[in-house]
Amino acid sequence: MSTAVSTSFLARLGLALLFVFACDAGVTPSIHAAESFAHARQSNETEQVSGDADPDRGFDFLTNHALLPSDFNQEVFDDLWRSWPEPLKSRAADASIAERRAMAFYRYGLTPRPDATEPTTDTNNSSTSVAKPAAPEPTTDGREDPGLPLQYVVDEEGNWTMNCFSCHGGSVYGRPTPGAPNNRFALQTLTEEVRSTKFRLGKPLGRMELGSLIIPLGTTHGTTNAVVFGMGLMHYRDDDLNVVQRTPVSFTHHDMDAPPWWYFYRRPYIYIDGFAEKGHRGLMQFTLVPENDASFYPENEDSFRDVYAYLSSLRPPKYSESIDAALADKGRHLFEQTCAECHGTYGHASDAESIAAYPNRMVPIDEIGTDPVRHHALTVAGRERYSRSWFANAGEPNEQTTLTDPKGYVAPPLDGVWASAPYFHNGSVPTLWHVLHPSERPTVWRRTSEAMDIRKIGLMVEEVERVPLEEPDVAIRRGYFDTRRFGKSAAGHDYPDALDEDEKLAVLEYLKSL
């Protein structure tokens, strides 16, 4: 499951979507995490209020400024349908350009951009500007051109360049929502079909098409191998972020589910193991392509202060269906008795209270029992390299605290948890009901609808015995999640078994309100 990666290969690859901070983990405290918590809380509060950072500028920067080499152009995107299998290819042949673009958006997990931003009032009664969701996602038979994608920067020449929203800008049950996990992103499928299209059009292959021949970009739609690329590219930088030549190393490939950005404001550390203290510099890791030399980072630092402000401004969408208030209140009491020790409490009057109510609790890997591959994949040496880098403010008065040997995973906040399916750090559990019923979690499942499962709160899925390997369309095959595969286990986090069935239903009702 490991591959040695050469310097020349990484130079061509250039993908580092490393901004993959913590997803669902369990309970009980870690002294190791608690020792660094106070320092992180103080430094992050300082960063949030310093300078003239602007959330609107941050959103504009992410969507309209290419920070990596272009992936493909509009001509390639509009010709992708010729690489599709039948009968989809024939349907596309009979469709208009606008319809084919909508079909491509759906196939690859892309969404339209928000139409505008609108001011909103946060719990501190201060005005912030957050992205307003766009119109509902087009179906495979969409008749309108979806316009510019949220997940790519498209310049005036029609060049498409991936941005952070590729993983962190998805849809909430069919409604595009910036900051939501993109649980339909089909990066491997898109890259393979871009490669086929470039071959057909006689265009040179880029880093993505070459890199995916050796390193998988994601084995299941909605998850990516992004952490590995970030690890590899960081390996070929010195402490000052200069590109250097080093002996190739091996990495353990593993898919991760992108977490929602709307709980960014509560967390002092990022990533599932909480090893990196939060800061605007750390957000720049995904730009570590060889084309960006060391000078790129201080030159763009102010823009990433704006990005930090944008992430800090995001809040989860409200639950869209009815809630049984009496049952939810019962669930709140149960949650505060059994879950809040690690996941925190909710319904506070201000952001400051919400931040203080999140315990940032790390759970030892043997206790939580969720898939351990991610925990073992990042080495102490790799984390130490990060701690000595510009990203961690190394050698500066505000040098960050980096946990170089975390003992497990960090339980995340649960703000908007109803809207962030699937669950666990690897996306292995499709609904909150399955989180609360460990023995009922499906072994192999696939999503069947964009709609929400109202009863179980999460994805509409069907359970099957196996992935249909005889299916000719690879995009359909990658729609199945097999929890028996490496890094994809749905085991662990068995704490809900301490509750009886009525108590589980009450907690589920309460989780809708977060």
C-alpha positions in Angstrom: 0.0 0.0 0.0 3.0 2.3 -0.1 4.8 3.9 -3.0 8.2 5.6 -3.3 7.8 9.0 -4.9 10.6 10.6 -6.9 11.4 14.3 -6.9 10.8 14.6 -10.6 7.4 12.9 -10.2 6.4 15.2 -7.4 7.4 18.2 -9.5 5.0 17.1 -12.2 2.3 16.0 -9.8 2.0 19.2 -7.8 -1.2 18.4 -6.0 -1.4 19.2 -2.3 -4.9 19.5 -1.0 -3.6 19.1 2.5 -6.3 21.2 4.2 -8.1 18.2 5.6 -8.7 18.8 9.3 -10.5 16.6 11.7 -13.7 14.6 11.0 -15.6 12.5 13.5 -13.8 11.0 16.4 -14.7 9.9 19.9 -14.4 10.7 23.6 -12.2 10.8 26.7 -9.4 13.2 27.4 -5.8 13.3 26.3 -3.4 15.1 28.6 -1.1 15.6 25.6 -3.7 17.7 23.8 -4.9 19.5 26.8 -1.4 20.8 27.7 -1.2 22.7 24.4 -4.8 23.8 24.3 -4.5 27.1 26.3 -1.6 28.4 24.2 -3.4 27.6 20.9 -6.7 29.2 22.1 -4.9 32.4 23.0 -2.9 32.7 19.8 -5.8 31.9 17.5 -8.1 34.5 19.2 -5.3 37.0 18.5 -5.1 36.0 14.9 -8.9 36.2 14.4 -9.1 39.8 15.5 -5.9 41.2 14.1 -5.4 43.2 10.9 -7.9 44.2 8.3 -8.7 40.7 7.0 -11.9 40.6 5.0 -14.1 37.4 4.5 -15.5 38.6 1.1 -11.9 39.2 -0.2 -11.0 35.7 1.0 -13.9 34.1 -0.9 -13.0 36.1 -4.0 -9.4 35.1 -3.7 -10.2 31.4 -3.5 -12.6 31.4 -6.5 -10.9 33.9 -8.8 -7.1 33.6 -8.3 -5.3 30.6 -9.6 -2.5 29.5 -7.2 -1.5 26.4 -9.1 -0.8 25.6 -12.7 -3.9 25.1 -14.8 -5.4 21.6 -14.9 -7.2 21.8 -18.3 -9.0 24.3 -20.4 -12.6 24.8 -21.5 -12.1 23.0 -24.8 -11.0 19.9 -22.9 -13.9 20.2 -20.4 -16.5 20.5 -23.2 -15.1 17.4 -24.9 -15.0 15.2 -21.9 -18.3 13.5 -22.8 -16.6 11.7 -25.7 -14.7 9.7 -23.1 -17.9 8.6 -21.3 -19.2 5.1 -21.5 -22.5 4.2 -23.1 -25.3 4.9 -22.8 -24.2 8.2 -21.2 -22.1 9.1 -24.2 -25.0 8.8 -26.7 -27.2 10.9 -24.4 -24.5 13.6 -24.3 -24.2 13.4 -28.1 -27.8 14.4 -28.5 -27.6 17.1 -25.9 -26.8 20.8 -26.2 -23.5 22.2 -24.9 -25.3 23.6 -21.9 -26.8 20.2 -21.1 -23.5 18.4 -21.5 -21.9 20.9 -19.1 -24.6 20.2 -16.5 -24.1 16.5 -17.0 -20.3 16.9 -16.5 -20.9 18.9 -13.3 -23.0 16.1 -12.0 -20.7 13.3 -13.0 -17.6 14.8 -11.4 -19.2 16.3 -8.3 -19.0 20.0 -9.3 -21.5 22.6 -8.3 -22.4 26.1 -9.5 -21.0 29.1 -7.7 -23.1 31.1 -5.2 -25.0 33.8 -7.0 -23.9 36.4 -4.5 -23.0 37.1 -0.9 -25.3 38.5 1.6 -24.7 40.0 5.0 -25.7 37.9 8.0 -25.6 38.5 11.7 -23.6 36.2 13.9 -24.2 35.4 17.5 -22.1 38.4 18.5 -24.5 40.7 16.6 -21.6 41.8 14.3 -22.1 41.9 10.5 -20.3 39.3 8.5 -20.6 38.3 4.9 -20.9 34.7 4.0 -21.5 32.8 0.8 -25.2 32.4 -0.2 -26.0 28.9 -1.6 -26.8 28.9 -5.3 -29.7 27.3 -7.0 -30.3 23.5 -6.6 -27.8 21.3 -8.2 -28.6 20.3 -11.8 -29.6 16.7 -12.5 -27.9 14.5 -15.1 -30.5 15.8 -17.5 -29.9 19.5 -16.6 -31.1 21.9 -19.3 -29.3 25.0 -18.1 -25.6 25.8 -18.3 -24.3 25.7 -14.7 -21.9 28.5 -15.4 -18.6 28.7 -13.5 -17.8 25.9 -11.0 -17.3 26.7 -7.4 -14.5 24.1 -7.3 -12.2 25.6 -10.0 -10.8 29.0 -10.9 -11.6 29.7 -14.6 -9.7 32.6 -16.1 -10.5 34.7 -19.1 -8.7 32.3 -21.4 -10.8 29.4 -20.2 -8.1 27.7 -18.2 -9.5 25.7 -15.2 -7.4 25.4 -12.0 -8.5 23.5 -8.9 -9.1 25.4 -5.7 -9.9 24.6 -2.1 -13.6 24.2 -2.8 -12.9 21.1 -4.8 -13.0 19.2 -1.4 -14.6 21.8 0.8 -17.4 23.2 -1.4 -20.1 20.5 -2.0 -23.8 20.3 -1.7 -26.0 19.8 1.3 -28.5 17.2 0.0 -28.5 18.8 -3.5 -28.1 22.4 -2.5 -24.6 23.8 -3.3 -23.0 25.2 -0.1 -19.5 26.6 0.1 -17.7 25.1 3.1 -19.7 21.9 3.0 -17.8 18.7 2.4 -17.9 17.7 -1.3 -19.1 14.2 -0.8 -19.5 13.7 -4.5 -16.1 14.9 -5.8 -14.9 12.4 -8.4 -11.3 13.6 -8.7 -9.8 10.3 -9.9 -12.6 9.8 -12.5 -12.3 13.4 -13.8 -8.5 13.1 -14.1 -8.6 9.9 -16.0 -11.2 11.3 -18.4 -9.2 14.5 -18.8 -6.2 12.4 -19.7 -8.1 10.5 -22.3 -9.5 13.7 -23.8 -6.1 15.4 -23.9 -4.7 12.3 -25.8 -7.6 12.6 -28.3 -7.1 16.3 -28.8 -3.3 16.1 -29.0 -2.7 18.2 -25.9 0.2 17.7 -23.5 -0.6 15.9 -20.2 -0.4 17.8 -17.0 0.7 16.9 -13.4 -2.6 15.4 -12.5 -2.9 13.1 -15.5 0.7 11.9 -15.0 0.5 11.6 -11.3 -2.7 9.6 -11.1 -1.0 6.9 -13.2 1.1 6.1 -10.1 -0.6 7.5 -7.1 -4.4 7.1 -6.6 -6.3 10.4 -6.2 -9.2 8.7 -4.5 -10.8 5.2 -4.6 -14.3 6.3 -3.7 -16.1 9.5 -4.9 -16.2 12.0 -2.1 -12.9 11.0 -0.6 -9.3 11.8 -1.7 -5.7 10.8 -1.1 -4.9 14.5 -0.6 -2.9 14.1 2.6 -0.2 12.0 0.9 0.4 14.6 -1.8 0.9 17.3 0.9 3.3 15.0 2.8 5.3 14.4 -0.4 5.6 18.0 -1.4 6.5 19.1 2.1 9.3 16.5 2.0 10.9 18.4 -0.9 11.0 21.7 0.9 13.5 23.0 3.5 12.5 24.9 6.6 12.3 28.2 4.6 10.2 26.5 1.9 12.9 26.4 -0.7 12.6 23.4 -3.1 15.4 21.0 -2.4 16.5 17.6 -3.6 16.0 14.7 -1.2 16.0 10.9 -1.3 12.6 9.6 -2.3 10.4 8.3 0.5 7.4 6.0 0.8 3.9 7.1 1.8 0.9 5.1 2.8 -2.0 5.9 0.5 -5.3 6.4 2.3 -8.6 8.2 1.4 -10.0 10.9 3.6 -13.4 12.6 3.8 -13.2 16.4 3.8 -14.6 18.0 6.9 -16.9 21.0 6.9 -15.4 24.4 7.2 -18.1 25.8 9.4 -16.6 24.4 12.5 -13.2 25.9 11.7 -13.9 28.9 14.0 -14.2 26.7 17.1 -11.0 24.7 16.6 -7.6 25.7 18.0 -5.8 22.9 16.1 -6.5 21.4 12.7 -6.5 17.9 11.1 -8.0 14.8 12.5 -5.0 14.2 14.8 -5.0 17.9 15.8 -1.2 18.1 15.3 -1.0 21.6 13.7 -2.0 24.8 15.5 -4.5 26.9 13.4 -3.2 29.9 11.5 -3.5 31.6 8.2 0.0 30.4 7.1 -1.0 26.7 7.5 -3.8 27.3 5.0 -1.2 27.8 2.3 0.2 24.3 2.3 -1.9 23.2 -0.7 0.1 25.6 -2.9 3.4 23.7 -2.4 3.9 23.1 -6.1 7.5 23.6 -7.5 6.2 26.5 -9.6 5.7 28.4 -6.3 9.1 29.3 -4.9 9.7 30.4 -1.3 9.0 34.0 -2.1 5.4 33.1 -3.0 4.4 32.6 0.6 5.2 36.0 2.2 4.0 37.7 -0.9 0.5 36.1 -0.6 0.3 36.1 3.2 -2.2 39.0 3.4 -4.5 37.2 1.0 -4.5 34.1 3.2 -5.4 36.3 6.2 -8.5 37.1 4.2 -9.1 33.4 3.6 -8.7 32.7 7.3 -11.3 35.4 8.0 -13.6 33.8 5.4 -13.3 30.3 7.0 -13.9 31.8 10.4 -17.1 33.5 9.2 -18.8 30.3 8.1 -21.6 28.8 10.1 -23.6 25.7 9.4 -27.0 25.7 7.6 -30.1 25.3 9.7 -31.9 21.9 9.7 -34.4 22.2 6.9 -37.1 19.8 8.3 -39.3 19.8 11.5 -37.8 18.9 14.9 -39.7 17.3 17.8 -38.8 19.9 20.4 -39.6 17.7 23.4 -37.6 14.7 22.1 -34.7 17.0 21.1 -34.7 18.4 24.7 -34.5 14.9 26.1 -31.7 14.2 23.7 -29.8 17.4 24.7 -29.7 16.2 28.3 -28.4 12.8 27.2 -25.9 14.4 24.9 -24.5 16.7 27.6 -24.2 13.7 30.0 -22.6 11.3 27.5 -21.1 13.1 24.5 -20.3 16.7 25.5 -17.1 15.8 27.4 -15.4 15.5 24.0 -17.7 17.1 21.4 -18.6 20.2 23.5 -21.9 21.9 24.1 -24.1 24.0 21.8 -26.6 26.8 21.7 -24.4 29.5 23.2 -25.1 33.2 23.0 -21.8 34.2 21.5 -18.9 32.9 19.4 -16.6 33.3 22.4 -18.8 31.0 24.5 -19.0 28.5 21.7 -15.3 28.4 21.3 -14.7 28.0 25.0 -17.2 25.2 25.1 -15.3 23.0 22.7 -12.8 20.8 24.6 -10.5 19.8 21.7 -10.3 16.3 23.2 -7.9 13.8 21.8 -8.8 10.1 22.1 -6.1 7.4 22.1 -6.2 5.4 18.9 -6.7 2.1 20.7 -9.7 3.4 22.6 -11.6 5.1 19.8 -11.2 2.1 17.6 -11.8 3.9 14.3 -9.7 3.2 11.3 -6.0 3.7 12.3 -4.4 4.1 8.9 -4.5 7.9 8.9 -3.0 7.9 12.4 0.0 5.8 11.4 0.5 7.4 7.9 2.0 10.7 9.2 5.4 10.2 10.8 6.9 12.1 13.7 9.7 13.2 11.4 7.1 14.7 9.0 5.3 16.5 11.7 8.6 17.8 13.0 9.5 19.1 9.6 6.2 21.1 9.6 7.0 22.5 13.1 10.3 23.9 11.8 8.8 25.6 8.8 7.5 29.0 8.0 3.9 27.6 8.2 4.3 27.1 12.0 6.0 30.5 12.5 9.2 28.7 13.4 11.8 31.0 15.1 9.3 33.9 15.4 7.9 35.4 18.6 4.5 33.8 17.8 5.9 30.4 17.0 3.2 27.8 17.1 3.0 24.6 19.1 3.0 21.5 17.0 2.1 18.1 18.3 4.7 15.8 16.7 3.5 12.6 18.2 -0.3 12.7 18.8 -1.7 9.7 20.4 -5.0 9.4 18.5 -7.8 11.4 16.9 -9.5 14.6 18.1 -13.2 14.6 18.6 -14.6 17.4 16.3 -17.3 20.0 17.0 -20.7 18.8 15.8 -22.0 22.1 14.4 -24.2 21.3 11.5 -23.5 17.6 11.8 -26.8 16.8 10.1 -25.4 18.5 6.9 -22.0 16.9 6.8 -22.7 13.2 5.9 -21.0 10.8 5.5 -19.3 10.4 8.9 -15.9 9.5 10.5 -12.7 10.8 9.1 -12.7 8.4 6.1 -16.4 8.9 5.2 -17.3 5.3 6.0 -20.6 5.8 7.9 -23.5 7.1 5.7 -25.9 8.4 8.4 -26.1 9.6 12.0 -28.3 6.7 12.8 -25.5 4.3 11.8 -23.1 6.3 14.0 -25.4 5.6 16.9 -25.9 2.0 15.9 -22.4 0.5 15.5 -23.5 -3.0 14.8 -25.9 -1.9 12.0 -23.3 0.0 9.9 -23.3 -1.4 6.3 -20.3 -3.2 5.0 -20.7 -2.1 1.4 -23.1 0.7 0.5 -23.8 3.2 -2.3 -25.7 6.5 -2.4 -29.0 6.3 -4.2 -30.3 9.9 -4.1 -29.3 13.5 -3.5 -32.1 13.7 -1.0 -31.6 13.4 2.8 -32.6 10.3 4.6 -35.1 12.0 6.9 -35.3 9.1 9.3 -31.7 8.2 9.7 -30.3 11.7 9.0 -27.6 11.4 6.3 -27.3 9.9 2.9 -29.9 7.8 1.1 -28.1 4.5 0.6 -28.6 0.9 -0.2 -26.6 -2.0 1.2 -25.1 -4.5 -1.3 -22.9 -7.6 -1.0 -20.1 -6.3 -3.1 -18.9 -3.6 -5.5 -20.0 -4.6 -9.0 -16.6 -4.9 -10.7 -18.3 -6.0 -13.9 -19.9 -2.6 -14.2 -18.3 -0.9 -17.2 -18.7 2.7 -15.9 -15.9 3.4 -13.4 -17.8 6.4 -12.1 -20.6 4.0 -11.0 -18.1 1.6 -9.4 -16.5 4.4 -7.4 -19.9 5.3 -6.1 -19.8 2.2 -3.8 -18.1 2.4 -0.4 -16.5 -0.9 0.7 -15.6 -0.7 4.4 -13.4 -3.8 4.1 -10.8 -2.0 2.0 -7.6 -0.6 3.4 -8.2 2.6 5.4 -12.0 2.5 5.0 -13.1 0.7 8.1 -16.4 1.8 9.7 -15.5 0.2 13.0 -15.0 2.0 16.3 -16.7 4.9 18.2 -18.8 2.3 20.0 -19.8 4.7 22.8 -23.5 5.0 21.7 -24.1 1.4 22.7 -24.3 2.6 26.3 -27.7 4.1 25.3 -30.9 2.2 24.8 -32.9 2.6 21.6 -35.2 5.4 22.9 -32.2 7.3 24.1 -30.5 7.0 20.8 -33.5 8.3 19.0 -33.6 11.3 21.4 -29.9 12.1 20.8 -30.5 11.8 17.0 -33.3 14.3 17.3 -31.1 16.7 19.2 -28.3 16.4 16.7 -30.6 17.9 14.0 -30.7 21.1 15.9 -26.9 21.7 16.1 
